[in-house]
Amino acid sequence: MSKLTGAEIVIECLKEQGVDTVFGYPGGAILNIYDALYKHQDEITHILTSHEQGASHAADGYARATGKVGVCLATSGPGATNLVTGIATAYMDSVPVVAITCNVGVSLLGKDSFQEVDISGVTMPITKYNFIVKDISRLASVMRRAFAIARSGRPGPVLVDITKDVTGAEYEYEYEEPQPIEPQTDTITEEAMDQAVELIRKSQKPFIFVGGGAVISGASEELRAFAKKIQAPVADSLMGKGAFDGRDELYTGMVGMHGTKASDLGFTECDLLIAVGARFSDRVTGNTAKFAPNAKILQIDVDPAEINKNIQTYAHIVGDAKVVLRKLNARLDPMNHDEWIMHIERLKDMYPLRYNKNQLTGPFIMEKIYEITEGDAIITTEVGQNQMWAAQYYKYKAPRTLITSGGLGTMGYGLGAAIGAKLGRRDKTVINIAGDGCFRMNMNELATATRYNIPIIEVIMNNHVLGMVRQWQDLFYGKRYSHTVLNDQVDFVKLAEAMGAKAYRVERMDDFEPVLREAMELNIPVLIDCQIACDDKVFPMVSPGAPISDVFDDVDLKID
């Protein structure tokens, strides 16, 4: 046992947890930790982002891509508050992130001291748990608890705020091996399992709905076996993409506001809806009173708070999705639902995704990216039309390959997330799909990518408007385009070049493929500015407040 400063204890605890990469931005209150980090730079890589929000998104992207805990650092006051959006993003999507901030000394707390903010109070509603450490004797145990809480059960962000005097004080430190996090199984009851098995056996039209919990629990193999055994079609939420292979014949596409007609209509017709790690977001359900009206709902989720929160279930199992599916697979015999599957296949044939194939569009770009990367890239996204096209037109065949802000819908998320994802999975091509509105939010993180030569590709679907908001204005607000036009003098190619990236502008369909192939071969940060039409829309669509059975597309609206 040796005596270390609080700052050194923080670093040693990070090493205990196997942390190899952190993202952050220094300042006065956190200087002691940065000084200790300097001495361990051969063991922990620190990425200096352009803004603390970028650090929080990078830690989030790293966590989603790897399944490990992402770590970000920020100083007191505005440094800490700049993490808030990223922490909320991680909270909504159940991402394990530990945010470490430092505050003013204990004697200065509560006195409106320079750069003082009660960050634990600010983040209480958007963290799984948070701490303020004012006693160095608690520091190591708090750090260890933070990582355990972030990873266990339903993962989520944890904030550790440490006063500056604690980081400078000394205390005894002794290495501790982290305890393994076991899947949650104690809540899986025999009664619930029996009821689920009976429901599945009696069902003639089962449909499986896959959410982000299936990705988090690593349930892909069990999910595939389950779908084949009960012969059920499979749809996913935005967060569930990749848990079930998007190329599989049983896959029907995303469900909800911008889901496929086959998924939305199939949910409306099924007699049993089996939700695996899905929280029934409003963007999935539409009008909850008319959601899956013919179905009994069987919900499988690790978080009991999600049961009956948005949709009333007929039966439910609380526990780790991977374990639950494994247990169900062991109890079930192969089933035959040929007639139901043929009906769903007819829906898929009748209502394929469609787009204008005569000009450069978001769907064309995504299909080309899928073709050229052979579905092996990690795709990060911003939020809006770019995000929906990325969800609809790229086939995700493995989990943790679509990294996107689903719950909070954070514009400016994707570029930082791409940096984190690439550093976590250096073997993967990482492409961020952005709209021009989103790129403006945190475009400064392109400088982070070039500073460290992190070879990410930024593809901007540039329609010179806030595309999704304009789509709503067009369809529901009488074409009153209030403050959604971005047609100004900003040149993204020159801007990217000024920050040290290679940049291209693409205006024609034929030009995109050679540019993307060259970007992938260069292995440096690249921006591709794709000029698309301002009134391209994401279809299919469900009007806000309508049932998902009312899904429509451009043909229904008779739009050319």
SENUDO-583151 format. One record per residue (C-alpha): chain; x, y, z; residue in one letter. Coordinates in steps of 0.25 Angstrom, whole numbers, plus 5000, padded with zeros to 4 digits. Each point is the difference from the previous one (the first is absolute). Layout:
N
SITE   mol     c1     c2     c3   type
SITE     A      X      Y      Z      A
...
***
This chain:
560
SITE   mol     c1     c2     c3   type
SITE     A   5000   5000   5000      M
SITE     A   5005   5014   4996      S
SITE     A   4996   5014   5002      K
SITE     A   4996   5007   4987      L
SITE     A   4993   5013   4997      T
SITE     A   4985   5000   4997      G
SITE     A   5004   5003   4986      A
SITE     A   5009   4988   4999      E
SITE     A   4989   4992   5007      I
SITE     A   4991   5004   4989      V
SITE     A   5010   4995   4989      I
SITE     A   5003   4987   5007      E
SITE     A   4985   4997   5001      C
SITE     A   4999   5003   4985      L
SITE     A   5011   4990   4998      K
SITE     A   4993   4990   5009      E
SITE     A   4988   5000   4991      Q
SITE     A   5008   4998   4988      G
SITE     A   4998   5014   4994      V
SITE     A   5009   5003   4989      D
SITE     A   4994   5012   4994      T
SITE     A   4993   5013   5006      V
SITE     A   4995   5012   4993      F
SITE     A   5000   5014   5007      G
SITE     A   5004   5014   5001      Y
SITE     A   5008   5006   5011      P
SITE     A   4998   5012   5009      G
SITE     A   5004   5005   5014      G
SITE     A   4992   4991   5009      A
SITE     A   5004   4987   4993      I
SITE     A   5015   5004   4998      L
SITE     A   5005   4990   5011      N
SITE     A   4994   4989   4992      I
SITE     A   5005   5004   4987      Y
SITE     A   5014   5001   5007      D
SITE     A   4999   4986   5005      A
SITE     A   4995   4996   4986      L
SITE     A   5012   5006   4994      Y
SITE     A   5009   4990   5007      K
SITE     A   4991   4988   4995      H
SITE     A   4999   5004   4986      Q
SITE     A   5006   4987   4995      D
SITE     A   4989   4992   5007      E
SITE     A   4988   5009   4998      I
SITE     A   4998   5008   4987      T
SITE     A   4993   5013   5002      H
SITE     A   4993   5007   4988      I
SITE     A   4999   5015   5001      L
SITE     A   4987   5003   4993      T
SITE     A   4996   5014   4995      S
SITE     A   4988   5001   5010      H
SITE     A   4996   4993   5012      E
SITE     A   4987   4995   4993      Q
SITE     A   5009   4994   4990      G
SITE     A   5007   4992   5011      A
SITE     A   4987   4995   5006      S
SITE     A   4995   4995   4986      H
SITE     A   5014   4994   4997      A
SITE     A   4999   4992   5013      A
SITE     A   4986   4996   4997      D
SITE     A   5004   4995   4986      G
SITE     A   5012   4993   5005      Y
SITE     A   4990   4993   5010      A
SITE     A   4990   4996   4990      R
SITE     A   5010   4995   4990      A
SITE     A   5008   4991   5010      T
SITE     A   4990   4997   5011      G
SITE     A   5010   5005   5010      K
SITE     A   4998   5013   5009      V
SITE     A   5003   5013   4993      G
SITE     A   5008   5010   5009      V
SITE     A   5000   5016   4998      C
SITE     A   5006   5011   5009      L
SITE     A   4996   5014   5002      A
SITE     A   5004   5011   5009      T
SITE     A   4990   5008   5009      S
SITE     A   4989   5009   4996      G
SITE     A   4998   5002   4985      P
SITE     A   5009   4988   4998      G
SITE     A   4991   4991   5008      A
SITE     A   4987   5006   4994      T
SITE     A   5005   4998   4986      N
SITE     A   5000   4985   5003      L
SITE     A   4985   5001   5003      V
SITE     A   4994   4997   4986      T
SITE     A   5010   4988   4998      G
SITE     A   4996   4995   5014      I
SITE     A   4985   5001   4996      A
SITE     A   5003   4993   4987      T
SITE     A   5006   4988   5007      A
SITE     A   4989   5000   5010      Y
SITE     A   4989   4999   4990      M
SITE     A   5007   4989   4992      D
SITE     A   5005   4992   5012      S
SITE     A   5015   5002   4997      V
SITE     A   5011   4997   5011      P
SITE     A   5008   5013   5001      V
SITE     A   5007   5005   5012      V
SITE     A   5002   5015   5000      A
SITE     A   5010   5006   5010      I
SITE     A   5000   5014   5003      T
SITE     A   5007   5008   5011      C
SITE     A   4994   5011   5008      N
SITE     A   5005   5012   5009      V
SITE     A   5006   4996   5013      G
SITE     A   4991   4996   5012      V
SITE     A   5002   5014   5007      S
SITE     A   4995   5007   4987      L
SITE     A   4988   4991   4997      L
SITE     A   4987   5008   5001      G
SITE     A   5006   5014   5000      K
SITE     A   4998   5002   4985      D
SITE     A   5015   4999   4998      S
SITE     A   5007   5001   4987      F
SITE     A   4995   4989   4990      Q
SITE     A   4992   4993   5011      E
SITE     A   4987   4993   4996      V
SITE     A   4993   4989   5007      D
SITE     A   5002   4990   4989      I
SITE     A   4995   4988   5008      S
SITE     A   4987   5008   5002      G
SITE     A   4999   5004   4986      V
SITE     A   5002   4986   4995      T
SITE     A   4991   4992   5010      M
SITE     A   4989   4998   4990      P
SITE     A   5009   4995   4989      I
SITE     A   5009   4991   5007      T
SITE     A   4999   4986   5005      K
SITE     A   5007   5004   5012      Y
SITE     A   5009   5012   5004      N
SITE     A   5010   5003   5011      F
SITE     A   5007   5012   5006      I
SITE     A   5013   4996   5007      V
SITE     A   5004   5010   5011      K
SITE     A   5008   4989   5008      D
SITE     A   5012   4994   4994      I
SITE     A   4998   4987   5008      S
SITE     A   4988   4997   4992      R
SITE     A   5006   5003   4986      L
SITE     A   5005   4986   4996      A
SITE     A   4987   4993   5004      S
SITE     A   4991   5011   4993      V
SITE     A   5008   4998   4987      M
SITE     A   4999   4985   5001      R
SITE     A   4985   5001   5003      R
SITE     A   4998   5010   4988      A
SITE     A   5005   4990   4990      F
SITE     A   4992   4988   5006      A
SITE     A   4987   5009   5000      I
SITE     A   5003   5004   4986      A
SITE     A   5001   4986   4995      R
SITE     A   4990   4992   5008      S
SITE     A   4986   4997   4997      G
SITE     A   4995   5011   4990      R
SITE     A   5012   5008   4997      P
SITE     A   5001   5015   5001      G
SITE     A   5009   5012   5003      P
SITE     A   5006   5003   5014      V
SITE     A   5006   5013   5004      L
SITE     A   5011   5001   5010      V
SITE     A   5003   5014   5005      D
SITE     A   5012   5002   5008      I
SITE     A   5004   5013   5008      T
SITE     A   5014   5005   4996      K
SITE     A   5005   4999   5014      D
SITE     A   4997   4985   5000      V
SITE     A   5008   4998   4987      T
SITE     A   5012   5007   5007      G
SITE     A   4999   4993   5013      A
SITE     A   5007   4986   5003      E
SITE     A   4994   4987   5004      Y
SITE     A   5004   4985   5001      E
SITE     A   4997   4993   4987      Y
SITE     A   5000   4985   4998      E
SITE     A   4996   4993   4986      Y
SITE     A   4987   4993   4999      E
SITE     A   4996   4990   4989      E
SITE     A   4987   5005   4994      P
SITE     A   4988   4990   5003      Q
SITE     A   4994   4994   4988      P
SITE     A   4986   5005   4996      I
SITE     A   4990   4988   4999      E
SITE     A   4988   5001   4992      P
SITE     A   4987   5003   5008      Q
SITE     A   4993   4986   5002      T
SITE     A   4994   5001   5014      D
SITE     A   4987   5006   4995      T
SITE     A   4997   4990   4989      I
SITE     A   4989   4991   5007      T
SITE     A   4995   4987   4996      E
SITE     A   4986   5005   4999      E
SITE     A   5004   5011   4990      A
SITE     A   5007   4990   4992      M
SITE     A   4989   4990   5000      D
SITE     A   4990   5011   4996      Q
SITE     A   5009   5005   4988      A
SITE     A   5002   4986   4995      V
SITE     A   4985   4997   5000      E
SITE     A   4997   5014   4993      L
SITE     A   5011   4996   4989      I
SITE     A   4994   4986   4998      R
SITE     A   4986   5005   4998      K
SITE     A   5004   5011   4991      S
SITE     A   4997   4999   4985      Q
SITE     A   5005   5014   4996      K
SITE     A   5012   5003   5009      P
SITE     A   5009   5012   4997      F
SITE     A   5013   5003   5007      I
SITE     A   5003   5015   5003      F
SITE     A   5015   5002   5003      V
SITE     A   5005   5012   5008      G
SITE     A   5014   5005   5005      G
SITE     A   4999   4991   5012      G
SITE     A   5003   4988   4990      A
SITE     A   5013   5007   4995      V
SITE     A   5004   5004   5015      I
SITE     A   4998   4986   5005      S
SITE     A   5008   4993   4988      G
SITE     A   4987   4992   4997      A
SITE     A   5002   4999   4984      S
SITE     A   5003   4985   5000      E
SITE     A   4988   4997   5009      E
SITE     A   4991   5009   4993      L
SITE     A   5003   4994   4986      R
SITE     A   4998   4986   5006      A
SITE     A   4987   5005   5006      F
SITE     A   4994   5006   4988      A
SITE     A   5004   4987   4991      K
SITE     A   4994   4991   5011      K
SITE     A   4986   5007   5001      I
SITE     A   5001   5004   4985      Q
SITE     A   4996   5015   5003      A
SITE     A   5003   5013   4992      P
SITE     A   5009   5009   5007      V
SITE     A   5000   5016   5000      A
SITE     A   5009   5009   5008      D
SITE     A   5000   5014   5006      S
SITE     A   5011   5010   4996      L
SITE     A   5008   4995   5012      M
SITE     A   4998   4985   4998      G
SITE     A   5007   5001   4986      K
SITE     A   5010   4989   4998      G
SITE     A   4995   4991   5011      A
SITE     A   4993   4992   4989      F
SITE     A   5007   4999   4987      D
SITE     A   4994   5010   4990      G
SITE     A   5002   4991   4988      R
SITE     A   4992   4988   5006      D
SITE     A   4987   4996   4993      E
SITE     A   4992   5001   5013      L
SITE     A   5004   5015   5002      Y
SITE     A   4990   5010   4996      T
SITE     A   5007   5013   5003      G
SITE     A   4998   5011   5010      M
SITE     A   4987   5002   5007      V
SITE     A   4993   5013   5004      G
SITE     A   4999   5015   4994      M
SITE     A   5010   4997   4989      H
SITE     A   4999   4985   5000      G
SITE     A   4997   4991   4988      T
SITE     A   4985   4997   4997      K
SITE     A   5003   4986   5001      A
SITE     A   5004   5002   5015      S
SITE     A   4989   5010   5003      D
SITE     A   4989   4992   4994      L
SITE     A   5006   4987   5005      G
SITE     A   4999   5005   5014      F
SITE     A   4986   5004   4998      T
SITE     A   4996   4986   4996      E
SITE     A   5008   4991   5009      C
SITE     A   4994   4993   5012      D
SITE     A   5012   4999   5008      L
SITE     A   5011   5011   5001      L
SITE     A   5013   4996   5007      I
SITE     A   5008   5012   5004      A
SITE     A   5015   4997   5003      V
SITE     A   5007   5012   5007      G
SITE     A   4991   5010   4994      A
SITE     A   4993   5012   5008      R
SITE     A   4989   5003   4991      F
SITE     A   5004   5014   4996      S
SITE     A   4989   5009   4995      D
SITE     A   5008   5000   4986      R
SITE     A   4997   4985   5000      V
SITE     A   4986   4999   5005      T
SITE     A   4993   5013   4994      G
SITE     A   4986   5000   5006      N
SITE     A   5002   4991   5012      T
SITE     A   4985   4997   5001      A
SITE     A   5000   4994   4986      K
SITE     A   5014   4993   5001      F
SITE     A   5000   4985   4996      A
SITE     A   4985   5000   5003      P
SITE     A   4999   4985   4997      N
SITE     A   5012   4995   5008      A
SITE     A   5003   4996   5014      K
SITE     A   5013   5007   5004      I
SITE     A   5012   4991   5006      L
SITE     A   5011   5010   5005      Q
SITE     A   5014   4995   5003      I
SITE     A   5008   5011   5007      D
SITE     A   5011   5001   5011      V
SITE     A   4994   5012   5005      D
SITE     A   4987   4998   5008      P
SITE     A   4996   5015   4999      A
SITE     A   4998   4998   4985      E
SITE     A   4989   4990   5002      I
SITE     A   4987   5006   4997      N
SITE     A   5005   5014   5000      K
SITE     A   4996   5003   4986      N
SITE     A   4993   4988   4995      I
SITE     A   4991   4990   5009      Q
SITE     A   5006   4986   4999      T
SITE     A   4993   4987   5000      Y
SITE     A   5012   4993   5006      A
SITE     A   5014   5004   5003      H
SITE     A   5014   4995   5004      I
SITE     A   5009   5008   5008      V
SITE     A   5015   4997   4998      G
SITE     A   5012   5000   4990      D
SITE     A   4995   4998   4986      A
SITE     A   5011   4990   4996      K
SITE     A   4997   4991   5012      V
SITE     A   4985   5001   4998      V
SITE     A   5001   4996   4985      L
SITE     A   5009   4988   5003      R
SITE     A   4990   4995   5010      K
SITE     A   4988   5002   4991      L
SITE     A   5008   4993   4988      N
SITE     A   5003   4988   5010      A
SITE     A   4985   4998   5003      R
SITE     A   4994   5002   4986      L
SITE     A   4999   4990   4988      D
SITE     A   5001   5005   4986      P
SITE     A   4987   5006   4995      M
SITE     A   4993   5002   4987      N
SITE     A   4994   5014   4995      H
SITE     A   5002   4998   4985      D
SITE     A   4987   5007   4997      E
SITE     A   5003   5012   5009      W
SITE     A   5014   5001   4994      I
SITE     A   4995   5000   4986      M
SITE     A   4990   5011   5003      H
SITE     A   5011   5009   5006      I
SITE     A   5009   4997   4988      E
SITE     A   4988   5005   4991      R
SITE     A   5000   5013   5008      L
SITE     A   5015   5001   4998      K
SITE     A   4998   4998   4985      D
SITE     A   4989   5010   4999      M
SITE     A   5006   5011   5008      Y
SITE     A   5015   5000   4998      P
SITE     A   5008   5013   5003      L
SITE     A   5000   5009   4988      R
SITE     A   5008   5013   4996      Y
SITE     A   5003   5008   4988      N
SITE     A   5011   4993   4993      K
SITE     A   5003   5011   4990      N
SITE     A   5007   5009   5009      Q
SITE     A   5010   5001   5012      L
SITE     A   4992   4996   5012      T
SITE     A   5002   4996   5015      G
SITE     A   4994   4986   4997      P
SITE     A   5010   4998   4988      F
SITE     A   5011   5005   5008      I
SITE     A   4997   4990   5011      M
SITE     A   4998   4988   4990      E
SITE     A   5014   5004   4994      K
SITE     A   5007   5000   5013      I
SITE     A   4994   4986   5004      Y
SITE     A   5004   4995   4986      E
SITE     A   5014   5005   5001      I
SITE     A   5003   4997   5015      T
SITE     A   4993   4986   4998      E
SITE     A   4992   5003   5013      G
SITE     A   5012   4999   5008      D
SITE     A   5002   5015   5004      A
SITE     A   4995   5007   5013      I
SITE     A   4990   5010   4997      I
SITE     A   4998   5012   5009      T
SITE     A   4990   5010   4997      T
SITE     A   4995   5014   5004      E
SITE     A   4985   5002   5002      V
SITE     A   4989   5003   4990      G
SITE     A   4998   4995   4985      Q
SITE     A   5015   4996   4999      N
SITE     A   4997   4990   5012      Q
SITE     A   4988   4994   4995      M
SITE     A   5006   4998   4986      W
SITE     A   5012   4993   5007      A
SITE     A   4990   4991   5008      A
SITE     A   4991   4997   4988      Q
SITE     A   5011   4997   4989      Y
SITE     A   5012   4994   5006      Y
SITE     A   4999   4985   5004      K
SITE     A   5005   4999   5014      Y
SITE     A   5005   4985   5002      K
SITE     A   5006   5001   5013      A
SITE     A   4998   5007   5013      P
SITE     A   5007   5013   5004      R
SITE     A   5002   5004   4985      T
SITE     A   4989   5011   5001      L
SITE     A   5004   5011   5010      I
SITE     A   4989   5011   5001      T
SITE     A   4993   5009   5010      S
SITE     A   4986   4993   5000      G
SITE     A   4993   5005   5013      G
SITE     A   5005   5014   5001      L
SITE     A   5002   5003   4986      G
SITE     A   5013   5008   5001      T
SITE     A   5004   5008   4988      M
SITE     A   5015   5001   5000      G
SITE     A   5002   4986   5006      Y
SITE     A   5005   4992   4989      G
SITE     A   5014   5006   4997      L
SITE     A   5005   4999   5014      G
SITE     A   4994   4986   5001      A
SITE     A   5007   4996   4987      A
SITE     A   5013   5004   5007      I
SITE     A   4997   4992   5012      G
SITE     A   4996   4988   4992      A
SITE     A   5012   5000   4991      K
SITE     A   5009   5001   5012      L
SITE     A   4993   4988   5006      G
SITE     A   4999   4992   4987      R
SITE     A   5012   5004   4992      R
SITE     A   4998   4987   4991      D
SITE     A   4987   5006   4995      K
SITE     A   4997   5011   4989      T
SITE     A   4992   5011   5008      V
SITE     A   4991   5009   4992      I
SITE     A   4992   5011   5006      N
SITE     A   4987   5003   4993      I
SITE     A   4996   5015   5002      A
SITE     A   4991   5011   4995      G
SITE     A   5005   5013   4998      D
SITE     A   4992   5006   5012      G
SITE     A   5006   4989   5009      C
SITE     A   5014   5002   4995      F
SITE     A   4999   5015   5004      R
SITE     A   4998   4996   5014      M
SITE     A   5013   4993   5003      N
SITE     A   5008   5002   4987      M
SITE     A   5012   5004   5009      N
SITE     A   5003   4985   5003      E
SITE     A   5005   4999   4986      L
SITE     A   5012   5007   5006      A
SITE     A   5001   4989   5011      T
SITE     A   5000   4989   4989      A
SITE     A   5011   5007   4992      T
SITE     A   5008   5003   5013      R
SITE     A   5002   4985   5002      Y
SITE     A   4998   4996   4986      N
SITE     A   4988   4991   5004      I
SITE     A   4995   4995   4986      P
SITE     A   4985   5002   5000      I
SITE     A   4992   5004   4988      I
SITE     A   4989   5011   5002      E
SITE     A   4989   4999   4989      V
SITE     A   4991   5012   5000      I
SITE     A   4987   4999   4994      M
SITE     A   5000   5015   4997      N
SITE     A   4986   5005   4996      N
SITE     A   5002   5014   5005      H
SITE     A   4988   4999   5010      V
SITE     A   4996   4994   5013      L
SITE     A   4995   4988   4992      G
SITE     A   4991   4992   5010      M
SITE     A   4994   5013   5006      V
SITE     A   4998   5005   4986      R
SITE     A   4993   4987   4997      Q
SITE     A   4990   5002   5011      W
SITE     A   4998   5015   4996      Q
SITE     A   4997   4995   4986      D
SITE     A   4990   4989   5004      L
SITE     A   4994   5006   5012      F
SITE     A   5003   5015   5001      Y
SITE     A   4995   5005   4986      G
SITE     A   5014   5001   4994      K
SITE     A   5003   5011   5010      R
SITE     A   5015   4998   5001      Y
SITE     A   5003   5008   5012      S
SITE     A   5015   5001   5003      H
SITE     A   5004   4987   4993      T
SITE     A   5007   5005   4988      V
SITE     A   5015   4999   5001      L
SITE     A   5004   5005   4987      N
SITE     A   5012   5009   5004      D
SITE     A   5014   5002   4996      Q
SITE     A   5006   4989   5008      V
SITE     A   5009   4991   4992      D
SITE     A   5002   4987   5007      F
SITE     A   5011   4995   4990      V
SITE     A   5009   5012   5003      K
SITE     A   4996   5000   5015      L
SITE     A   5005   4985   5001      A
SITE     A   5012   5003   4992      E
SITE     A   5003   5011   5010      A
SITE     A   4999   4991   5011      M
SITE     A   5010   4990   4994      G
SITE     A   4991   4990   4993      A
SITE     A   4999   4995   4986      K
SITE     A   4987   5005   4994      A
SITE     A   4991   4997   4988      Y
SITE     A   4987   5006   4994      R
SITE     A   4991   4990   4993      V
SITE     A   4988   5005   4992      E
SITE     A   4998   4988   4990      R
SITE     A   4996   4986   5003      M
SITE     A   5012   4995   4992      D
SITE     A   5010   5007   5008      D
SITE     A   4997   4995   5014      F
SITE     A   5005   4986   4998      E
SITE     A   5014   5004   4996      P
SITE     A   5001   5010   5010      V
SITE     A   4996   4991   5011      L
SITE     A   5010   4989   4996      R
SITE     A   5011   5010   5000      E
SITE     A   4996   5005   5013      A
SITE     A   5001   4986   5006      M
SITE     A   5014   4998   4994      E
SITE     A   5006   5013   5005      L
SITE     A   4998   4995   5014      N
SITE     A   4999   5015   5005      I
SITE     A   4989   5009   5005      P
SITE     A   4991   5003   4988      V
SITE     A   4988   5008   4998      L
SITE     A   4990   4998   4988      I
SITE     A   4990   5011   4997      D
SITE     A   4989   4994   4993      C
SITE     A   4990   5010   4993      Q
SITE     A   4986   4994   5001      I
SITE     A   4986   5007   4997      A
SITE     A   4994   5008   5011      C
SITE     A   4986   4993   4999      D
SITE     A   5004   4985   5000      D
SITE     A   4992   4994   5011      K
SITE     A   5001   4987   5009      V
SITE     A   4989   4990   4997      F
SITE     A   4993   4992   5005      P
SITE     A   4994   5009   5011      M
SITE     A   4990   5000   5010      V
SITE     A   4994   5014   5004      S
SITE     A   5002   5004   5015      P
SITE     A   4989   4994   5009      G
SITE     A   4995   4991   4989      A
SITE     A   5000   4984   5001      P
SITE     A   5011   4994   4993      I
SITE     A   4990   4992   4991      S
SITE     A   4998   5014   4993      D
SITE     A   5014   5000   4995      V
SITE     A   5001   5007   4986      F
SITE     A   5011   5003   4990      D
SITE     A   5001   5009   4988      D
SITE     A   4991   4991   4991      V
SITE     A   4989   5002   5010      D
SITE     A   5002   5015   5000      L
SITE     A   5001   5000   4985      K
SITE     A   5013   5007   5000      I
SITE     A   5008   4999   4988      D
***
